[in-house]
Amino acid sequence: MAIIAVLVVGGSIIFANSKPLSTSTVASTALDAAKKELVPPVLKEDFTLLSCSQRTTIGLEGCAEHRILSVDTRINALRRQVFQHLYDNAARRDFISAEDVWFAYRQAMCTSESDVNEGGSLVPVDFANCVVHLDRQHLAELVTLRSSYEPAS
C-alpha cells in the first residue's frame, strides 16, 4: 500500500515523489474542477437487445428489454428536465447521487426478486420484468419531482 506524504513549505505543497505545486496552482486546479459543467445522469443498460417473442423464454426476455429501453428513454428525458431546474452544482450533485443510489437499489432489488427462480431459465425474464416495474415507478417519481420545480398554473 502506498503512503502519500504531503508537506507544506513556504506556500508550496509538495507531494511525495513529485514536483512542488504552488498554492495558486492548487487553487487554480480546484477552480477548474469546480467550473466543470455537471451533466444529467443517463440510464444505460448493459445488455444486448434480444428479439421479442411470446413463444420462448429468450423472446420473453427480449420483450421486457424493449419495454426497459422505452421507459429508460423517458426517464433520461425527465432527468434532463429536472436537472435544468436545479439551482446550483450542489443540488445537481445531490440529484446525480440520488439517481446513482436508485440505480443500485433497482439492480439489487431485481436480483433479489429474480432469485425466486434461481438456476432456472426464467431468472433473466424475472429480472427484466422487475426492472420494467421499478423503472415505471421511478418515472412517476421523476414526473412528480419535475412538477415540483415548475410554477403552478
N, C-alpha and C positions, 0 to 999 in steps of 0.2 A: 504494500500500500504506500503510495507516495505521500509525502508530507509537504505541504505548501507553506513556505515561510514568507511572511510579509514584514518588511522593515521600512519604517518611515524615517527618512533622513533629510533634513533641510528642505521640506516642501516637495520631496520626491517620494514616490512609492516604488520599492524595489521588491520584486518577486524573486524567490529563489531561482537561480539559473536563468535569469532574464535581465534585459536592459532596464535601467531606471525609467519610470514614467513620471513626468511632472504632474502635479495635481491638476493643472489646467488641461492636460491631455486626458486625464481620467474624467474630469468634469465634462469635457467636450464629448468624450465617448458616451458618457451617461446621457447627455442631452440628445445625442444622435439616436441612441436606443429609445429614449422617451418619445422622440419625434416620429419613430417608425409607425406608420399607419396600421392600426389593427384592422383585420378583416373579419367579416362574419364567419362563423364556423360552417363548414359544408359537410353534410352527411354523405359519406361514400361507403358503399357496400363492398365487401370482399368476397364476391362470388362471380362465377361465370354464368351468365343468364342462360337458363335452360328453356326449352320449348314447353309451352303449356299444353297439357292434355289431361283430361279427367280419367283416362283409362289406365295410367301407370303411376307408380309411386314417384318416379322421377318427373313425370309430367305434372303431378300434383304439386311437387316442389317448385317446378317451373312456373306454374300458375301463381303460386304465392310470391315468388320472386318478382314477377311482373307487377303484382299489387304493391310490393315493397317499394319498387323503384318509382311507381306512380305517386305514392304517398311521400316518399323521400323528396321528390321534386317540389311538392307543395310545402313540405317542412323547410326546405332550403330557401324557398321564396319568402316564407314568413320570417325565417331567421334574418334575412337581409332587411326586411321591413322593420322588424323590431330593432335591429342593430342601428338603423338610421335614426331612430328616435332616442337612442341613448345619449345622455348628456356629455359624458366625458370618457376618457380611456379607462378610468377605474370601473365605471359601470359596464363598459364593453368587456373588460377582463372578467368581471363577475359573471356576465352573461355567457362568455366563452367557457368559463369554468363550469357553470351550471349545465350547459349543453354537453360538455365532456362527461360530467358525472351522470347525466341522464343516459348517455350512450352506454356507459359502463354498466349502469343498472339494467338497461334493456338487454344487453348481452348476457349478463349473469342470470337475470330472471328467465329469459327464454332458454338458456342452457338448462336451468333447473326444471323448467316446465317440460322440456323435451326428454328429461331423464326418465319420465314415466315409461317410455318405450326403449330404454337404454339397450343397445345391442341389436335393435330391430331396424328395419328399413324405413319406419315412419319417423325416426328421430329428426332427420332434416326437414320433413314436412311439418312436424310439430313445432320445431324451432322457427321456421319461416312463417307459419301461421301466427305464432306468438308475436313475432316482430311486426307483422301487419297490424295486429291488435294494439300493441303498445305504440306503434307509430301513429295510428289513428287517434289514440288518446292524447298523445303529445301534440298532434296537430291542433286539436281542440284547445289545449293549454296555450299554445302559441297564439291562436286566434284571440283568446281572452287577454293575453299579455299585450298583444299589439293594440287591441281596442282600449286598453288602459292608458296608452300613450296618446291616443287620438282625442281631439276635442269633442265634447258632447254635441250632438246636433240640436 
